Amino acid sequence: MYAVILAAGEGMRLRPLTRTRPKPMVPIANRPLLEYVLEAVADAGIEDVILVVGYKRERIQSHFGDGNDWEVDITYAVQEKQLGTGHAVAQAEPYIDGEFIVLNGDRIIDSSLVSHIADDATPAPAVAIRRSETPSAYGVVSLDGDRVVSVDEKPTGRTLTSDLINAGVYKFTPSVFDAIRETDTVGESPITAALDTLAAEGSVQAVRYGGRWLDVSVPWNLLSVNSSVLDETGSHVDTAAVVHGSATIAGPVDIDEDVHVHPNATLLAGTSLGANAEIGANAVISNTVVLPDATVEAGAVLHDCIVGSNSVVGANATASGGDATVALAGELYESARLGALIGDNVDIGGGVTLAPGTIIGNDATVHEGTTLDGHVEDGATIRRG
Ligand SMILES: CC(=O)N[C@H]1[C@@H](OP(=O)(O)O)O[C@H](CO)[C@@H](O)[C@@H]1O
């Protein structure tokens, strides 16, 4: 049985992080999101993986190679243009000759769901469904018993027919490729359109799933998913990290290789520090993801933040989460728990104050003593006053 994993998307709402890395490579507890998906597949005993890659695929291919380190055999299928999840599935057609499963490459799920969907007793086509408090952000599924009646993709402004959503894990036969071709109306084909067509024919089985389902769509999801994975795995400090004896760790935290934590720094729950990151004396960091090679200087205070790789947060700078209103890819989100999202190679001067929800583009410079909110473009320089 083949598992087709969709990993071609950009993840626009995670910009600027996804300007330099595809969404499946965004780190959760210092490991790319896609590793968790591959592990769930491998743990379910599936070895044959077709990874559909596209946006910045070199990053994925150089990290995962032939997949053998994850106990799978990876074949790469390239989706040159991101023309929808159905179009992405269709890229696997040349390799498929029987039933297969499909998973989104950016949702962390239990391997038990993969086993259940892949099991011979589960008829194809099938889709995993789960309850959601925000169904309109997903594909909303209506059921008749265990049969799917319809799939309504992101029905914003429409009446919700159910609080059940498509969990992004499917089983298909090769006939889905015809359904995908038939639903390709405007040069784009979401897999949900094909699924809706198959549902109208009366054949799609719903597989109910109430287990772990961690979705990283927006920056604050990255923080909450990082934190829940740390809660599950507990603290991990790499043996090649140097943590000063006077530093306080009130975990769970994940500290990767060659990280340097200086005296009296405080690392609180939900914090991941990427390889070679440096945390200055007396800095206080909670619920924050620091990417590799970043530096947080002495006395800085970061709550609910993401610090991109190779960026510097100057001494005594502060960024704390709160109820932020944040615009992402043209959409406004309210009550977001986000301190600041700082891109890669950003230079933030000493004493800078970042208001909740500030987003700073890659390669930006913020001069010392500045107070900032909103969005800073890639490469911009912000001067005080
Ligand atoms: C077009 C498409 O594939 N939409 C899917 C897909 O949404 P994305 O926003 O593309 O990640 O995954 C969701 C859950 O993982 C599912 O609910 C939804 O129906």
The ligand as an SDF file (V2000), in Angstrom:
LIG
                    3D

 19 19  0  0  0  0  0  0  0  0999 V2000
   -8.7390   21.7470   -0.4530 C   0  0  0  0  0  0  0  0  0  0  0  0
   -8.3720   20.8330    0.6620 C   0  0  0  0  0  0  0  0  0  0  0  0
   -7.6990   19.8430    0.4570 O   0  0  0  0  0  0  0  0  0  0  0  0
   -8.8400   21.1710    1.8540 N   0  0  0  0  0  0  0  0  0  0  0  0
   -8.5670   20.3830    3.0310 C   0  0  0  0  0  0  0  0  0  0  0  0
   -7.2330   20.7910    3.5980 C   0  0  0  0  0  0  0  0  0  0  0  0
   -7.2440   22.1740    3.8710 O   0  0  0  0  0  0  0  0  0  0  0  0
   -5.9440   23.0860    3.6580 P   0  0  0  0  0  0  0  0  0  0  0  0
   -6.3630   24.4710    4.0440 O   0  0  0  0  0  0  0  0  0  0  0  0
   -5.6120   22.9440    2.2110 O   0  0  0  0  0  0  0  0  0  0  0  0
   -4.8670   22.5310    4.5330 O   0  0  0  0  0  0  0  0  0  0  0  0
   -6.9740   20.0780    4.7970 O   0  0  0  0  0  0  0  0  0  0  0  0
   -7.9610   20.2490    5.8280 C   0  0  0  0  0  0  0  0  0  0  0  0
   -7.6200   19.4060    7.0250 C   0  0  0  0  0  0  0  0  0  0  0  0
   -6.3870   18.8910    7.0570 O   0  0  0  0  0  0  0  0  0  0  0  0
   -9.3430   19.8170    5.3130 C   0  0  0  0  0  0  0  0  0  0  0  0
  -10.3330   20.0250    6.3030 O   0  0  0  0  0  0  0  0  0  0  0  0
   -9.6680   20.5980    4.0670 C   0  0  0  0  0  0  0  0  0  0  0  0
  -10.8930   20.1280    3.5600 O   0  0  0  0  0  0  0  0  0  0  0  0
  1  2  1  0
  2  3  2  0
  2  4  1  0
  4  5  1  0
  5  6  1  0
  5 18  1  0
  6  7  1  0
  6 12  1  0
  7  8  1  0
  8  9  2  0
  8 10  1  0
  8 11  1  0
 12 13  1  0
 13 14  1  0
 13 16  1  0
 14 15  1  0
 16 17  1  0
 16 18  1  0
 18 19  1  0
M  END
$$$$
